[in-house]
Amino acid sequence: MISMEMPKIVLTTQNLHGSGYGSFHLKGYTLWPHMITGLDFVISEAGRYGMKLVLSLVNNYENLGGKQQYVEWARNQGQSIHSEDDFFTNPVVKGYYKNHIQTVLTRRNSITGVAYKDDPTIMAWELMNEIRCPSDQSGKAVQAWITEMASYLKSIDGNHLLEAGLEGFYGESKKESNPNFQVGTDFIANNQIPAIDFATLHSYPDQWLSGSNYDDQISFLSGWLNQHIQDAQNTLHKPLLLAEFGISTKNLGSNSKPRDQLFNTVYSAIYSSASGGGAAVGGLFWQLLAEGMDSFRDGYEVVLGENPSTASLIAQESQKLNRIRKMYARLRNIEKWNKARDIRSAQNGRH
């Protein structure tokens, strides 16, 4: 069971390697010291406070040094690159990404001395934040890429969970469930890959259905959540994490009710599933900021001191999920105790 406080951190090529081509090739594959030691500190502090992390290995988006940076490096090496979607198919680009995986996973934390691949503070790796390959609507490119990269990552690190980084868009067989567009991914097929341990879902109905009214957006959200929870439970047989959700408050002013209603819709769906042993295991909203982080504000931010009603909803849901987690932990302990008792009884019966 996952509480609301578990952060997801995206390791972008820009902040770990620099956005320039030279820093990648002329110096060999190195991580910028001041950036990677900062991540060492984050992981160390998270462990100290009993938090778990999901670390995303690359971003889809150009402004954060995402897949576009990789294809630029390859283009500068003479590769024939047609679009940033060549990230998923070009062998040189895929080699760069595999180098990135190996370098990050085998790094030894300068503070704790623990290799990332052995660190229990890291709950899971994510292959890419919001995988999209719109140039291939068949989904074959993404399916092959996830299969290859998931297998490669697991060959280095078999200790941690792995998820792909999907938003939840369906492929051809269920495209009518999508919000009027496809991005070359398939929630069912992509998550059926054996090395993927749990499914993820994102939801931004204010962006995806920008021409609709608020009530229609909430209605879509409710259906989107329930359909994916059922698919995760009945088809995938894997847990489902709502890894991002939110609503922009730029046009809402000080009115917190629309956001609170959206959060409550999400939390109700998660709790309803989790309390019955279903697939949903938690939700992570975008994004939590502390006071003074004004340069990071994008309209979706939650500053707990400024948003007391939303903060109360988050706290209540975390407490409810934590109670479920403790209940299942007790049940597992009882099961272990019963097995141990049966073994002892069988052994005593032989004497």
C-alpha positions, -999 to +999 in steps of 0.1 A: +000+000+000+014+034-010+007+066+010+002+100-006+036+113+006+057+090-017+075+112-042+084+105-078+117+120-090+125+123-127+162+119-135+165+141-165+194+141-189+196+178-185+202+179-148+224+148-145+246+152-176+242+187-187+222+197-218+253+200-241+266+173-264+302+178-252+296+169-216+282+135-227+309+124-252+341+144-247+342+135-210+328+100-215+296+089-197+298+109-165+271+124-142+275+160-132+290+158-097+270+186-081+237+172-095+242+135-087+255+143-052+223+163-047+203+132-056+225+112-032+213+136-005+177+133-014+178+095-013+197+096+020+171+120+036+142+101+023+156+070+039+162+088+072+125+098+073+112+064+062+100+075+028+100+055-005+109+069-039+100+062-075+129+073-097+121+080-133+151+075-156+142+100-184+115+124-193+094+125-224+095+163-226+122+184-243+122+213-218+135+189-191+163+173-212+142+144-222+143+120-252+150+149-275+184+153-259+193+117-267+184+119-304+203+152-306+235+135-293+230+107-319+223+133-347+256+150-338+273+117-342+261+114-378+230+093-371+201+097-395+174+110-372+139+119-385+122+128-352+125+126-315+105+093-317+136+077-331+145+075-294+126+042-293+141+026-324+176+040-332+202+015-319+227+042-311+202+062-291+191+030-273+227+024-264+230+058-248+199+051-228+212+017-216+245+034-206+224+058-185+205+030-169+237+012-160+254+043-147+226+054-125+217+019-111+253+010-102+261+044-087+272+041-050+256+068-029+283+092-016+265+097+017+251+062+026+276+041+007+248+020-007+245+013-045+213+026-059+204-008-071+206-021-036+190+009-018+156-001-001+146+036+000+141+033-038+107+016-042+107+015-080+123+026-112+103+042-140+116+038-176+102+072-188+079+098-175+048+098-198+060+077-227+047+090-260+055+079-296+027+096-317+045+088-350+037+051-345+000+047-337+003+009-339+022+009-306+048-016-319+077+008-313+069+015-277+060-022-270+094-034-283+113-006-265+096-013-231+103-050-235+140-045-243+147-018-217+127-035-189+147-067-195+180-048-196+172-030-163+162-062-145+195-078-156+213-052-135+188-047-107+165-075-097+158-060-063+135-032-072+100-029-088+098-015-123+070+004-141+070+018-176+057+054-169+024+052-188-004+077-186-030+050-192-039+056-229-053+025-246-043+010-279-064+002-309-086-023-292-100+002-266-092+036-282-127+048-277-119+050-240-091+076-247-098+114-245-099+118-283-063+112-290-037+084-289+000+086-282+014+052-295+010+034-261-013+006-250-022+004-213-030-033-216-002-046-238+026-025-224+018-035-188+015-072-197+052-073-204+065-097-177+093-074-164+068-046-156+057-051-120+029-026-117+008-004-139+006+034-137-021+059-146-021+097-150-051+120-152-054+156-162-090+161-174-087+199-175-059+195-201-073+165-220-109+178-222-101+215-222-132+223-242-155+206-217-171+219-186-160+209-151-188+184-145-180+166-177-143+165-167-151+150-133-174+124-150-146+115-174-121+112-144-144+089-125-149+066-155-111+067-164-102+056-129-127+028-126-120+014-160-082+012-153-087-002-119-109-030-133-084-037-161-055-038-137-073-062-115-091-085-140-068-084-171-033-074-159-035-089-124-010-063-113-012-034-089-022+001-102-006+033-090-022+066-099+011+083-104+000+118-114-033+137-111-043+173-106-062+203-118-048+238-125-061+265-102-049+294-124-085+302-134-100+292-100-086+320-079-089+312-042-118+288-048-104+254-036-137+235-040-131+223-076-097+209-067-109+193-035-138+176-054-113+162-079-090+150-052-119+134-034-131+117-066-096+102-070-092+092-033-126+076-031-119+054-061-085+044-047-099+036-012-129+017-026-105-006-045-078-009-019-101-016+010-115-045-009-082-060-018-084-045-053-057-033-077-054+004-067-026+009-043-022+047-040-022+081-056+004+108-062-009+143-070+011+168-090+027+187-074+037+194-037+056+226-031+070+242+000+066+279+006+091+300-012+093+277-043+075+302-064+096+296-096+081+260-097+045+271-096+025+259-126-010+262-114-011+226-102+009+231-071-003+223-036+013+243-008+000+228+024+001+260+044-018+279+017-044+251+010-057+238+043-088+220+029-067+202+003-041+194+029-067+179+051-080+157+023-045+144+016-038+137+053-071+118+057-065+096+027-029+089+038-042+078+072-069+056+057-045+038+034-020+034+062-046+016+082-053-007+053-015-013+050-013-022+087-043-045+084-027-065+056+007-066+074-011-081+104-028-107+082+006-116+066+021-120+101-008-143+112-004-163+080+034-167+087+027-176+124+001-203+113+026-218+088+053-219+115+029-236+139+019-262+114+056-269+106+064-273+143+033-296+148+044-318+119+080-320+133+067-329+168+045-356+153+075-373+138+093-376+171 
